[in-house]
Amino acid sequence: MALVDALLTSLIFILPTVHILIAPHTKVEESFNLQAVHDILIYGTPTSNIHERFRQTYDHFSFPGAVPRTFIGSVLLAGLGQPVIALVGFQHAQLIVRWLLCLFNASCLLVFKNAVQQAYATLAFAFLLPKATRRQTVVRAKQALSILTFAGVVFRSEIAILLATTTVYLLLTKQLPLRTVILVGGISAAASLLVSVPIDSYFWQKPLWPELWGFYFNAVQGSSSDWGTSPWHYYLTSALPRLLLNPLALLLILFSTFHPALYRQNKALLLPSLSYIAIYSLQPHKETRFIFYAVPPLVLSASLSANYISAHVSKSPVYKVATFTLILSILATLSASTGMLLLSSLNYPGGEALSQLYGLTDKAVTPITVHADVLTCMTGLTLFTQNKHGLPLALNDSWDVEAPAKTVYLFDKTEKSEKLGWPTFWQQFDYALLEDTALALGEWDVVGVVYGYSGIELLRPGQREVEDKYRALGLGADMRWLRGVVRKYTGGWWVGPRMAPRIHVMKQRRIVP
């Protein structure tokens, strides 16, 4: 059992690492923190001419986003990542930064796993464990409130709702008195503000508490609805089943909720988390990532039921069948997760287009100017990927001295500007990465097109594939080859990812005098 436990524990770290390696590119949700880490690593933290220096070099002054975000996480990631990046090279910097964040999250899950093991161990093992005293329970409750307060004040204001539901539960169950809650909450909030406000005011160059701005923008003004709305039941009927993934998870949660032997243990897991989801469902704009915090308790609730059923496998044929079904569901979930990973790796055309561009131009000796459109920026283009040599590109007077023998790429990310309609604007670029080729004015050649995932397709024998008139690059070409091989051996059948043209790699024709 010790070997099995060690193997399962190692998977907490191994599986996220595999995900990062197979799908190394990013989407727009990661943009702010990645750009901030890049700028801290490359340009440092100035102590003189601070505002001018930030405006010249830091991305958040050019692209501030809808609301300001905290730099706390970015500062920590940059500090931890700097020695590792210096060791392996800046071309791997984005991978290292994301991997460090992955390890931190995995470590938190490991702490959660160890706490679960102590709280819900087998009966025999429980006699060997020290019993949690009233004082230990109070200390742990205080720690939980402190951590939730810090996370809500510094990182995500919606965690305040989870803090509120957890606090109410602790008060109703008399695990903490109101006076202690107020004292712990007040001290934690004050300490969190003392961390966030000075650091973020420095980076944004104005007095600022970022999450207060975010709360006002989303909750008070309701501006988050500009990014789309979903029905009130979205989290329950769509987001949660996809997050839990196991087809039996919701049934297992219901089992632990109503079974007399599990109900008392289950209350502390479900009531705060489900209350949080219910309250947050009132917000019209919904995203799956907003309820990530509720997933570990819900998974644990389902696990309690699974453990109870498997422990009674010898008591009844019903439990035996249920245990076998659970094993099948776990294997099905693993298969589904693997399939989703492989499909998601096909969904970063911006990052793939950049890789193809680098492959086409890696021998160039002069700086290459590139225009990248919105889709490219949202699906893989970051400051890390456009600056693989770690040069201070925003400082025009220094990077050319540091990179005499390196291919340098200078990117333009102009969007929604009248400049896009000027022929003279396009004359400055050697290459363009565009979803719509008609945007590029002048004489251009389409080198090839990068494809992206567009659903699942079924092709029957004799049914022809729809092909783009331009040469497929990268994963699009690989999937086309794989589809051809499979259809050759299946008599013309194919069930798999449909790939659609996304980003065109375009080269401007230069007239040589």
C-alpha positions in Angstrom: 0.0 0.0 0.0 2.9 2.4 0.8 4.2 1.9 -2.8 0.8 2.6 -4.3 0.3 5.7 -2.1 3.7 7.0 -3.2 2.9 6.4 -6.8 -0.5 8.2 -6.6 1.1 11.1 -4.7 3.8 11.5 -7.4 1.0 11.7 -10.0 -0.1 15.0 -8.3 3.1 16.5 -9.7 3.6 14.4 -12.8 0.3 14.8 -14.5 0.2 18.7 -14.5 3.8 18.6 -15.8 2.8 16.3 -18.6 0.0 18.7 -19.5 2.3 21.7 -19.6 4.8 19.8 -21.9 2.1 18.6 -24.3 0.2 22.0 -24.4 3.0 24.5 -23.8 1.2 27.6 -25.2 -1.2 29.9 -23.4 -4.5 31.6 -23.8 -5.4 35.2 -23.0 -6.4 34.3 -19.4 -2.8 33.9 -18.5 -1.6 37.0 -20.3 -1.3 39.5 -17.6 0.8 37.5 -15.2 3.0 36.0 -17.9 3.8 39.5 -19.4 4.4 40.9 -15.9 6.9 38.1 -15.0 8.7 38.6 -18.3 9.0 42.4 -17.7 10.3 41.9 -14.1 12.9 39.4 -15.3 14.1 41.5 -18.3 13.8 45.1 -17.0 13.9 44.6 -13.3 12.3 47.0 -10.8 13.5 50.6 -11.3 14.3 52.9 -8.4 14.7 56.2 -10.3 12.6 57.7 -13.1 10.2 54.9 -12.2 7.1 56.1 -14.0 9.0 56.9 -17.2 10.9 53.6 -17.0 7.7 51.6 -16.5 5.9 53.4 -19.4 8.8 52.6 -21.7 9.3 49.0 -20.8 6.4 47.3 -19.0 3.6 45.8 -21.0 0.8 46.7 -18.6 1.2 50.4 -19.4 0.5 49.6 -23.1 -2.2 47.0 -22.5 -3.6 47.6 -19.0 -6.6 45.3 -19.4 -10.2 46.0 -18.3 -9.1 46.1 -14.6 -5.7 46.3 -12.9 -4.4 43.0 -11.5 -1.9 42.4 -8.6 1.8 41.9 -9.2 2.3 39.9 -6.1 2.2 36.5 -7.8 4.3 37.7 -10.7 7.0 39.0 -8.4 7.2 35.7 -6.6 7.3 33.7 -9.8 10.0 35.9 -11.2 12.1 35.6 -8.1 11.8 31.8 -8.0 12.2 31.4 -11.7 15.2 33.6 -12.2 17.9 31.2 -11.0 16.3 28.3 -12.9 16.0 30.3 -16.1 19.7 31.4 -15.8 20.6 27.7 -15.6 18.5 26.4 -18.5 18.4 29.4 -20.8 15.8 32.1 -21.5 14.3 30.2 -24.5 12.7 27.9 -21.8 11.6 30.8 -19.5 7.8 30.5 -20.2 7.9 26.8 -19.6 9.8 27.2 -16.3 7.5 29.9 -15.0 4.4 27.9 -15.7 6.0 24.8 -14.3 6.8 26.6 -11.0 3.2 27.7 -10.7 2.2 24.1 -11.5 4.4 22.8 -8.7 3.0 25.3 -6.2 -0.6 24.2 -7.0 0.4 20.6 -6.8 2.0 21.2 -3.4 -1.2 22.8 -2.2 -3.1 19.7 -3.3 -0.5 17.5 -1.5 -1.2 19.5 1.7 -4.9 18.9 1.1 -4.3 15.2 0.5 -2.3 14.8 3.7 -5.0 16.7 5.7 -7.7 14.4 4.2 -5.6 11.3 5.1 -5.5 12.4 8.7 -9.1 13.4 8.9 -10.7 10.5 7.1 -8.2 7.7 7.7 -9.2 4.1 8.1 -10.6 3.1 11.5 -7.5 1.0 12.4 -5.1 3.8 11.4 -7.1 6.3 13.3 -6.2 4.8 16.7 -2.5 5.5 15.9 -3.1 9.2 15.1 -3.2 11.9 17.8 -6.8 13.1 18.3 -7.6 16.7 17.2 -8.3 18.7 20.3 -10.7 21.6 20.5 -7.7 24.0 20.4 -6.3 22.4 17.3 -9.6 22.7 15.6 -9.8 26.4 16.4 -6.2 27.0 15.2 -7.0 25.3 11.9 -10.2 27.2 11.4 -8.3 30.5 12.0 -5.7 29.4 9.5 -8.4 28.7 6.9 -10.0 32.1 7.4 -6.6 33.9 7.2 -5.6 32.1 4.0 -9.0 32.8 2.4 -8.9 36.4 3.5 -5.4 36.9 2.0 -6.4 35.2 -1.3 -9.6 37.3 -1.6 -7.9 40.6 -0.7 -4.8 40.1 -2.9 -5.7 37.7 -5.8 -9.4 37.2 -6.5 -12.2 39.2 -4.9 -14.8 36.5 -5.6 -13.1 34.4 -2.9 -14.7 36.8 -0.5 -18.0 34.9 -1.1 -16.3 31.6 -0.3 -14.9 33.2 2.8 -18.3 34.4 3.8 -20.0 31.0 3.4 -17.1 29.3 5.3 -17.3 31.8 8.1 -21.1 31.4 8.4 -20.7 27.6 8.6 -18.0 27.9 11.3 -20.2 30.3 13.3 -23.4 28.1 13.0 -21.5 25.0 14.0 -19.9 26.9 16.9 -16.4 26.1 15.8 -15.4 29.7 16.2 -17.0 32.6 18.2 -17.9 35.8 16.4 -15.3 37.8 18.3 -12.5 35.5 17.0 -13.9 35.7 13.5 -13.8 39.5 13.5 -10.4 39.6 15.1 -8.8 37.1 12.7 -10.5 38.6 9.7 -9.6 42.1 10.5 -5.9 41.3 11.2 -5.6 39.2 8.1 -7.3 41.8 5.9 -5.1 44.5 7.2 -1.9 42.4 6.7 -3.0 41.6 3.2 -3.6 45.2 2.3 -0.2 46.1 3.7 1.3 43.6 1.2 -0.9 44.4 -1.8 -1.3 48.2 -1.8 2.3 49.3 -1.6 3.6 46.8 -4.1 0.8 47.2 -6.6 0.8 51.0 -6.2 4.5 50.9 -7.1 4.0 48.8 -10.3 0.8 50.7 -11.4 2.3 54.1 -10.4 -0.9 55.2 -8.6 -2.5 54.5 -5.2 -4.2 51.1 -5.9 -5.9 48.1 -4.4 -6.4 46.0 -7.5 -9.1 43.7 -6.2 -11.3 46.6 -5.0 -11.2 47.9 -8.6 -12.1 44.4 -9.9 -15.0 44.1 -7.5 -16.4 47.5 -8.4 -16.0 46.7 -12.1 -17.6 43.3 -12.0 -20.1 43.4 -9.1 -21.1 47.1 -8.8 -21.0 48.2 -12.4 -21.8 44.8 -13.8 -19.4 45.4 -16.7 -18.3 41.7 -16.7 -21.5 41.0 -18.6 -19.9 42.7 -21.6 -17.9 39.4 -22.0 -21.1 37.3 -22.2 -23.8 35.9 -19.9 -24.9 32.4 -19.1 -28.1 31.0 -17.5 -28.3 30.7 -13.7 -27.9 26.9 -13.8 -24.7 27.0 -15.9 -22.3 26.1 -13.1 -24.5 23.1 -12.0 -25.4 21.7 -15.4 -22.3 22.5 -17.5 -19.2 23.7 -15.5 -19.3 21.3 -12.6 -19.8 18.1 -14.7 -16.8 19.1 -16.9 -14.7 19.9 -13.9 -15.5 16.8 -12.0 -15.4 14.8 -15.3 -16.1 11.4 -13.7 -19.7 10.5 -14.8 -20.5 9.1 -11.3 -19.2 12.1 -9.4 -22.5 13.9 -8.9 -24.2 10.7 -7.9 -21.5 9.9 -5.4 -21.9 13.4 -3.9 -25.6 12.8 -3.5 -24.9 9.4 -1.9 -22.6 11.0 0.7 -25.1 13.8 1.3 -28.0 11.5 2.3 -26.2 8.4 3.7 -26.4 8.4 7.5 -22.8 7.2 7.9 -21.4 10.0 5.8 -23.8 13.0 6.3 -22.0 14.5 9.3 -18.6 14.4 7.6 -20.0 15.7 4.4 -21.6 18.9 5.7 -18.4 20.7 6.2 -17.4 19.9 2.6 -20.6 20.7 0.8 -22.4 23.5 2.5 -19.7 26.3 2.1 -18.8 25.2 -1.4 -22.3 24.7 -2.8 -23.4 27.9 -1.1 -20.6 29.7 -2.8 -21.6 28.3 -6.2 -25.2 29.2 -5.6 -24.5 32.8 -4.7 -22.0 33.3 -7.5 -24.6 31.9 -10.0 -26.5 35.2 -9.5 -23.7 36.9 -11.4 -24.7 36.9 -15.1 -21.2 36.5 -16.4 -20.0 33.0 -15.7 -16.7 31.2 -16.4 -15.7 27.8 -15.3 -12.5 29.1 -13.7 -14.5 31.1 -11.2 -15.6 28.0 -9.3 -12.2 26.1 -9.3 -12.0 26.7 -5.5 -15.0 24.5 -4.9 -13.7 21.5 -6.8 -11.4 19.9 -4.1 -14.1 19.7 -1.4 -16.6 18.3 -4.0 -14.1 15.7 -5.2 -13.5 14.7 -1.5 -17.2 14.3 -1.0 -17.5 12.0 -3.9 -14.4 10.1 -2.7 -16.0 9.5 0.7 -18.8 7.7 -1.0 -16.5 5.7 -3.2 -14.4 4.7 -0.2 -17.5 3.6 1.7 -18.8 1.5 -1.2 -15.5 -0.2 -1.8 -15.0 -0.9 1.9 -18.4 -2.8 1.9 -17.6 -4.8 -1.2 -17.8 -8.1 0.6 -21.1 -7.2 2.3 -23.4 -7.3 -0.7 -23.5 -8.0 -4.4 -24.8 -4.5 -4.9 -21.6 -3.0 -3.4 -19.5 -5.4 -5.5 -21.2 -4.2 -8.7 -21.0 -0.6 -7.6 -17.2 -1.0 -6.9 -16.6 -2.5 -10.3 -18.6 0.4 -11.9 -16.5 2.9 -10.0 -13.3 1.3 -11.3 -14.6 1.5 -14.9 -15.6 5.2 -14.3 -12.1 6.0 -13.1 -10.6 4.4 -16.2 -13.1 6.2 -18.4 -12.3 9.5 -16.7 -8.5 9.0 -17.3 -9.2 8.2 -21.0 -11.4 11.3 -21.3 -8.9 13.5 -19.6 -6.1 12.3 -21.9 -8.3 12.9 -25.0 -9.2 16.4 -23.8 -5.5 17.2 -23.3 -4.6 16.0 -26.8 -7.5 18.0 -28.3 -6.6 21.1 -26.3 -3.0 21.0 -27.6 -4.5 21.6 -31.1 -6.2 24.8 -29.9 -3.3 27.3 -29.7 -2.9 28.5 -33.3 -1.1 31.7 -32.2 1.7 29.8 -30.5 1.9 27.3 -33.4 2.1 30.1 -36.0 5.0 31.6 -34.0 6.8 28.3 -34.0 6.4 28.0 -37.8 7.6 31.6 -38.3 10.7 30.9 -36.3 11.4 27.8 -38.3 11.1 29.7 -41.5 13.4 32.6 -40.5 15.9 31.3 -37.9 18.8 32.0 -40.2 18.0 35.7 -40.7 20.7 38.2 -39.7 18.7 41.4 -39.6 15.7 42.1 -37.3 12.5 40.8 -38.6 9.4 42.9 -38.1 6.1 41.1 -37.6 2.5 42.2 -37.2 0.3 39.8 -35.1 -3.5 40.1 -35.1 -5.8 39.6 -32.1 -6.3 35.9 -32.6 -2.6 35.3 -32.6 -2.2 37.3 -29.4 -5.0 35.5 -27.7 -3.9 32.0 -28.6 -0.2 31.7 -27.8 1.8 34.9 -28.5 3.4 36.2 -25.3 6.4 38.4 -24.5 8.3 35.2 -23.6 7.6 33.6 -27.0 8.3 36.7 -29.0 11.6 37.3 -27.1 13.2 33.9 -26.9 16.7 35.3 -26.3 15.7 37.4 -23.3 16.7 40.7 -24.8 15.5 44.2 -23.5 13.6 44.9 -26.7 11.8 47.9 -25.4 15.1 49.6 -24.9 16.0 50.5 -28.4 19.5 51.6 -27.5 20.7 48.4 -25.9 19.3 45.2 -27.4 21.1 45.5 -30.7 24.4 45.5 -28.9 23.6 42.4 -26.9 22.4 40.3 -29.9 24.8 40.7 -32.8 24.5 37.1 -33.9 20.9 36.3 -32.9 17.8 36.5 -35.0 15.7 39.3 -33.4 11.9 39.6 -33.9 10.1 42.9 -33.4 6.3 42.5 -33.0 3.5 44.9 -33.6 0.1 44.2 -32.0 -1.9 47.1 -33.2 -5.7 46.4 -33.0 -8.8 48.4 -33.8 -6.9 51.4 -35.2 -7.3 53.4 -38.3 -3.7 52.7 -39.0 -4.7 49.2 -40.2 -6.2 50.9 -43.2 -3.0 52.7 -44.2 -0.9 51.0 -46.9 2.2 52.8 -45.4 1.5 51.1 -42.0 1.9 47.6 -43.6 5.1 48.5 -45.5 7.1 48.3 -42.3 6.6 44.6 -41.8 8.4 41.6 -43.2 5.8 39.1 -42.0 2.2 39.1 -40.7 0.3 36.5 -38.7 -3.4 37.1 -39.7 -6.7 35.3 -39.4 -8.0 37.5 -42.3 -5.6 37.8 -45.2 -7.5 40.8 -46.6 -6.3 43.0 -43.8 -2.7 43.1 -45.1 -2.5 45.9 -47.7 0.2 45.7 -50.4 1.9 42.7 -52.0 2.0 39.7 -49.8 2.5 35.9 -50.2 0.8 33.4 -48.0 3.6 31.1 -46.9 1.1 28.7 -45.2 -1.8 28.5 -42.8 -1.8 27.2 -39.3 -4.9 25.1 -38.3 -6.8 24.9 -35.0 -9.2 22.5 -33.4 -12.8 23.0 -34.6 -14.8 20.1 -33.2 -15.0 16.4 -33.9 -15.7 15.2 -37.5 -16.9 11.9 -39.0 -15.7 11.1 -42.5 -17.3 8.1 -44.4 -15.7 6.1 -47.2 -15.7 8.2 -50.4 -16.3 11.4 -48.5 -13.7 14.0 -49.6 -11.8 16.2 -47.1 -12.3 20.0 -47.4 -8.8 21.4 -47.9 -7.7 25.0 -47.8 -5.9 26.5 -50.9 -2.8 27.3 -48.8 -0.2 24.9 -47.6 -0.9 23.5 -44.1 1.8 24.1 -41.5 2.7 22.4 -38.3 0.0 20.5 -36.5 -2.5 21.0 -39.4 -0.1 19.1 -41.7 0.5 16.4 -39.1 -3.3 15.9 -38.5 -3.8 15.7 -42.3 -1.2 13.0 -42.6 -2.6 11.1 -39.7 -6.1 11.3 -41.1 -4.9 9.9 -44.4 -3.1 7.0 -42.7 -6.1 6.1 -40.6 -8.5 6.2 -43.6 -6.1 4.0 -45.6 -6.5 1.2 -43.0 -10.1 1.7 -42.1 -11.5 1.6 -45.5 -12.1 5.4 -45.6 -13.5 6.0 -42.1 -12.3 8.7 -39.8 -13.5 9.9 -36.5 -11.3 12.6 -35.0 -10.6 16.2 -34.6 -11.7 18.6 -37.3 -9.0 21.1 -38.1 -9.9 24.5 -39.5 -7.7 27.2 -41.0 -6.9 29.8 -38.3 -3.8 32.0 -38.8 -2.0 32.7 -42.1 1.7 33.2 -42.1 2.3 35.9 -44.7 5.5 37.3 -46.1 5.7 40.7 -47.8 7.1 40.9 -51.3 10.2 43.1 -51.3 11.2 44.7 -54.5 15.0 44.5 -54.8 16.4 47.4 -56.8 
